[in-house]
Amino acid sequence: MAIELLAAAIAALLGLGAAETVVHRRRLRRIPTRIHVAGTRGKSSVTRLIAAGLRNAGIPTAAKTTGTLARMILPDAREVPVFRPRGPNIVEQTRIVAAACELEAKALVLECMALVPELHWVSESKLVRATHGVITNARPDHLDVMGPTDADVARCLAGMIPVGGVLVSGERKHRDVLAEAAADRGTRLIEVTRDDLASVTDPELARFSHVEHRDNVALALKLLEELGVERGTALEGMWLASPDPGALTEHRVQFFGREIVFVNAFAANDPLSTELIWNMARARHPDVDRVIAVFNLRDDRPERTRQLAREATFWHKADGIVLLGSGAYHFARDAHTAGIDSERLTFADDESPEEVFESIVELCGRRTLVVGMANIGEQGIAVVRHFRNRNMLAEPN
């Protein structure tokens, strides 16, 4: 599979031809600040935060995310979908660069699309040629492609470190891997320290319209500081920015005497990130009488499903477990292997968002915390929308 993807990418690049390559590099030179964002978790959010800070500093900035929904963010903050007639392909970054030039952007922030290790190098060295690289973290996800260990994930991500530029990283566990790669490429490594994290205050986080991670904000601020953007200016821009559709959000719904707090953690699909959010949600709502775990699974992500079902134990004491998506039965099988009684599982993989809502309600008490996890695609985003819209109509507390 990896060889096939690499061959397809190389073939596509060769198809660009020498003339197109010359034109593409000329366009890159017209954008003096090029920021390439990679990592296991938080790429889309950090991309948006950095772009928002630059815009608020008066720098014409375009950005592109490939998170929940592929979007290009224009210098005036409007968003347009990325047209993909043949599905996602890293070569589409050339179209984004061309569009940014047409918009006369002076900065471009691109979320890295690559998974296969070799494609990280191709994406950076041939398509983006960043002045600044960003690596959010290196956690155990996509281990079937990037693994088998999280150290291998760090080595894979190191492939997109720019040559002769700057790398800002929030990764601490595998700092040595990134530091060695940065030194080899003559790139200066700037690390987000614990003091940087502590400098992002709770009141500052509270001003976001969604639940934003302290790590993401600290990382974006560190990069923007390197680019000369004043901290207050950067934060003001970030607070005004639209979150990614898969961003961590919380929706409170009142329904026939029941109060339901729904936490959208679908986009955090590796076990470590998911557990961190689960624990945070539990700490934020200690007075609920029931906790419901909702997993949205994909049948083409068997390794991720196995990790969540067999190796993660944080959800085992949930009062209800609802399964969505095409991988629901794979999860059920792996959870049974891990000792979970199958009678505790509620299958809603073929239900509409309205029916999923009703299935969840049937498991609720008077005050219930519901946490959606594993994947935002397929049923996930529709369920989030359903809770969000009911939240808008809910009576105030």
TASULGI-V413864 format. One record per run of one state. SS is the DSSP state (hx for helix, st for strand, lp for the rest). FROM is the first residue (numbers start at 1). TO is the last residue. Records with the same first field share a line. If there is no record, write none. Layout:
BEGIN
SS->FROM-TO / FROM-TO
END
This chain:
BEGIN
lp->1-1 / 30-32 / 39-42 / 57-60 / 66-70 / 74-78 / 82-91 / 103-106 / 112-116 / 129-131 / 136-142 / 147-149 / 161-165 / 170-174 / 185-187 / 192-193 / 200-201 / 207-213 / 227-230 / 241-248 / 256-257 / 266-270 / 285-289 / 297-301 / 312-319 / 325-327 / 338-341 / 348-352 / 362-366 / 374-378 / 394-397
hx->2-29 / 43-56 / 92-102 / 117-128 / 143-146 / 150-160 / 175-184 / 194-199 / 202-206 / 214-226 / 231-240 / 271-284 / 302-311 / 328-337 / 342-344 / 353-361 / 379-393
st->33-38 / 61-65 / 71-73 / 79-81 / 107-111 / 132-135 / 166-169 / 188-191 / 249-255 / 258-265 / 290-296 / 320-324 / 345-347 / 367-373
END
